[in-house]
């Protein structure tokens, strides 16, 4: 199998899980001069569409009204792998473990108050899971002071590189190097790679197949 096939996320459930965990996505629209405009945004993935809240005026809204074809991307760098993991003399061997989702779709501004309420409450549930707020109601004036962007994906791709592309023995060796390097993200990276940290070192508990 080609490497690109091995790196493809085949589980839609894993894609949704990742999108529900990540807090920043980037929407790309086309400005009036034909250039892409890319903006980081908070978002929520509900009922297989992306929702974002926005000020009621702005360039991205003008772009969407003029051309509703957009791109949207979410990524997470898990671990930078320094070149000396492989060869201290060959800088070209530096690599990165990552997860990324890229979609192309059509964007619109939500006008239905019930759907707008659904989206805004979904955003609150995602970013403030501890609660301690009153849910938004469709008859509240606050809905008139905020825009909600909706993206319906037409093309949706996911890629991940967490060691699934290398032999199990090499994967264990890589995990041990990550554990030894002990970066701030190492424990989370090892968990995602399918490893458990034990008193004796590392143990593979889950094959990293998505």
KETORMI-572357 format. One record per residue (C-alpha): residue in one letter; residue number from 1; x, y, z. Coordinates in Angstrom, 2 decimals, m for minus. Example, Ala and Ser with C-alpha at 12.3 -4.5 7.8 and 13.67 -1.06 7.14 Angstrom:
BEGIN
  residuo  num       px       py       pz
        A    1    12.30    m4.50     7.80
        S    2    13.67    m1.06     7.14
end
This chain:
BEGIN
  residuo  num       px       py       pz
        X    1     0.00     0.00     0.00
        X    2     1.23     3.51    m0.78
        X    3     2.13     5.68     2.19
        X    4    m0.71     8.12     1.45
        X    5    m3.20     5.27     1.84
        X    6    m1.70     4.17     5.14
        X    7    m1.96     7.74     6.47
        X    8    m5.61     8.20     5.51
        X    9    m8.17     8.24     8.32
        X   10   m10.80     5.74     7.25
        X   11   m13.01     5.94    10.34
        X   12   m15.63     8.69    10.17
        X   13   m16.13     8.17    13.89
        X   14   m12.48     9.06    14.51
        X   15   m12.84    12.15    12.34
        X   16   m15.85    13.32    14.37
        X   17   m14.06    12.49    17.63
        X   18   m11.07    14.59    16.60
        X   19   m13.20    17.53    15.47
        X   20   m15.12    17.44    18.74
        X   21   m11.87    17.60    20.72
        X   22   m10.05    20.36    18.87
        X   23   m10.79    24.01    19.60
        X   24    m9.42    25.88    16.58
        X   25   m10.23    25.40    12.92
        X   26    m9.31    27.54     9.91
        X   27   m11.80    28.67     7.32
        X   28   m10.56    29.71     3.90
        X   29   m12.71    31.91     1.68
        X   30   m11.97    33.86    m1.51
        X   31   m11.74    37.64    m1.27
        X   32   m12.89    40.16    m3.86
        X   33    m9.47    40.09    m5.55
        X   34    m9.44    36.31    m5.87
        X   35    m7.01    35.66    m3.02
        X   36    m7.70    33.11    m0.29
        X   37    m8.38    34.52     3.16
        X   38    m7.64    32.11     6.03
        X   39    m8.95    32.82     9.52
        X   40    m8.71    30.74    12.72
        X   41   m12.11    30.19    14.30
        X   42   m13.81    28.40    17.17
        X   43   m16.21    25.81    15.76
        X   44   m18.48    22.90    16.53
        X   45   m19.22    19.87    14.36
        X   46   m22.93    19.05    14.73
        X   47   m25.09    16.79    12.56
        X   48   m22.22    16.44    10.06
        X   49   m21.82    20.17     9.45
        X   50   m19.48    22.83    10.84
        X   51   m20.89    25.81    12.72
        X   52   m18.95    28.94    13.71
        X   53   m20.09    32.17    15.30
        X   54   m18.93    35.53    14.01
        X   55   m19.49    39.26    14.16
        X   56   m22.38    40.26    11.92
        X   57   m20.06    42.20     9.60
        X   58   m16.66    41.34     8.19
        X   59   m14.62    40.37     5.17
        X   60   m15.17    36.63     5.52
        X   61   m18.95    37.14     5.53
        X   62   m18.68    39.29     2.41
        X   63   m16.54    36.60     0.80
        X   64   m19.08    33.88     1.57
        X   65   m21.96    35.94     0.20
        X   66   m20.02    36.47    m3.02
        X   67   m18.63    32.91    m3.33
        X   68   m19.90    30.23    m0.98
        X   69   m17.17    27.69    m1.80
        X   70   m14.83    27.45     1.17
        X   71   m12.16    25.29     2.72
        X   72   m11.91    24.29     6.37
        X   73    m8.99    22.69     8.18
        X   74    m8.22    21.40    11.66
        X   75    m4.86    19.96    12.68
        X   76    m2.87    18.94    15.72
        X   77     0.86    18.48    15.96
        X   78     1.38    15.56    18.32
        X   79     5.15    15.30    18.46
        X   80     8.16    16.68    16.61
        X   81    10.63    13.89    15.95
        X   82    14.17    15.30    15.92
        X   83    16.53    14.07    13.24
        X   84    18.87    12.53    15.80
        X   85    16.22     9.90    16.54
        X   86    17.47     8.35    13.30
        X   87    20.85     9.90    12.48
        X   88    22.60    12.81    14.26
        X   89    24.26    13.81    10.98
        X   90    21.17    13.91     8.74
        X   91    18.78    16.80     9.43
        X   92    16.48    15.70     6.61
        X   93    15.24    12.84     8.81
        X   94    13.36    15.17    11.17
        X   95     9.63    14.39    11.11
        X   96     6.33    15.14    12.83
        X   97     3.51    13.01    14.17
        X   98     0.17    14.69    13.52
        X   99    m3.57    14.47    12.88
        X  100    m5.31    16.68    10.32
        X  101    m8.75    17.06     8.78
        X  102    m9.33    19.02     5.57
        X  103   m12.70    19.69     3.99
        X  104   m14.09    21.58     1.03
        X  105   m17.69    22.64     1.10
        X  106   m20.31    25.32     0.78
        X  107   m20.82    27.97     3.44
        X  108   m23.92    29.95     4.30
        X  109   m25.16    32.29     7.01
        X  110   m27.76    30.64     9.22
        X  111   m30.99    32.63     9.34
        X  112   m33.34    30.10    10.95
        X  113   m33.50    30.99    14.65
        X  114   m33.90    27.41    15.83
        X  115   m30.83    26.26    13.91
        X  116   m28.90    29.29    15.08
        X  117   m29.82    28.45    18.66
        X  118   m28.74    24.85    18.15
        X  119   m25.36    25.97    16.84
        X  120   m24.68    28.50    19.59
        X  121   m25.68    26.08    22.33
        X  122   m23.48    23.45    20.68
        X  123   m20.54    25.84    20.82
        X  124   m21.20    26.54    24.49
        X  125   m21.41    22.84    25.33
        X  126   m18.12    22.21    23.56
        X  127   m16.12    25.10    24.99
        X  128   m17.72    25.29    28.44
        X  129   m18.47    21.65    29.29
        X  130   m18.57    22.46    33.00
        X  131   m21.86    24.31    32.38
        X  132   m22.63    27.25    34.69
        X  133   m24.57    29.16    32.04
        X  134   m28.17    29.48    30.95
        X  135   m28.79    27.88    27.53
        X  136   m29.61    30.26    24.71
        X  137   m33.27    30.39    23.66
        X  138   m34.47    31.08    20.13
        X  139   m36.43    34.16    21.23
        X  140   m33.44    35.93    22.78
        X  141   m32.20    39.18    21.27
        X  142   m28.63    37.92    21.49
        X  143   m29.27    35.93    18.31
        X  144   m29.61    39.19    16.37
        X  145   m26.17    40.37    17.44
        X  146   m24.18    37.41    16.18
        X  147   m23.76    35.67    12.83
        X  148   m23.54    31.90    12.54
        X  149   m21.63    30.40     9.61
        X  150   m22.56    26.90     8.45
        X  151   m20.31    24.74     6.28
        X  152   m21.74    21.66     4.60
        X  153   m18.77    19.45     3.64
        X  154   m18.67    18.19     0.07
        X  155   m15.19    16.66     0.34
        X  156   m13.80    15.51     3.68
        X  157   m10.34    13.97     4.15
        X  158    m8.42    13.00     7.24
        X  159    m4.75    12.10     7.63
        X  160    m2.85    10.89    10.65
        X  161     0.72     9.89    11.32
        X  162     1.12     8.21    14.69
        X  163     3.49     5.37    13.84
        X  164     1.01     3.16    11.98
        X  165     3.19     3.40     8.87
        X  166     6.17     1.58    10.42
        X  167     6.81    m1.96    11.64
        X  168     5.70    m2.79    15.21
        X  169     9.31    m3.21    16.40
        X  170    10.28     0.18    14.99
        X  171     7.13     1.70    16.45
        X  172     8.11     0.51    19.91
        X  173    11.63     1.89    19.43
        X  174    10.17     5.25    18.39
        X  175     7.85     5.28    21.39
        X  176    10.77     4.64    23.72
        X  177    12.66     7.59    22.22
        X  178     9.61     9.82    22.67
        X  179     9.31     8.68    26.29
        X  180    12.98     9.40    26.92
        X  181    12.79    12.85    25.29
        X  182     9.89    13.61    27.66
        X  183     8.44    16.62    25.87
        X  184     5.31    18.28    27.34
        X  185     3.18    16.37    24.81
        X  186     4.93    12.99    25.04
        X  187     2.48    11.21    27.35
        X  188    m0.53    12.23    25.26
        X  189     1.28    11.30    22.06
        X  190     2.12     7.85    23.39
        X  191    m1.48     7.32    24.45
        X  192    m2.70     8.21    20.95
        X  193    m0.03     5.91    19.47
        X  194    m1.55     3.08    21.50
        X  195     1.02     2.80    24.30
        X  196     0.62     2.65    28.04
        X  197     3.37     3.82    30.37
        X  198     4.05     1.18    33.04
        X  199     6.56     0.76    35.84
        X  200     8.60    m1.42    33.48
        X  201     8.50     1.01    30.55
        X  202     6.01     0.87    27.70
        X  203     3.30    m1.55    26.69
        X  204     1.32    m1.57    23.45
        X  205    m2.35    m1.71    24.36
        X  206    m4.00    m0.65    21.11
        X  207    m3.01    m0.90    17.47
        X  208    m3.00     2.66    16.06
        X  209    m5.41     1.96    13.21
        X  210    m7.97     4.62    12.38
end
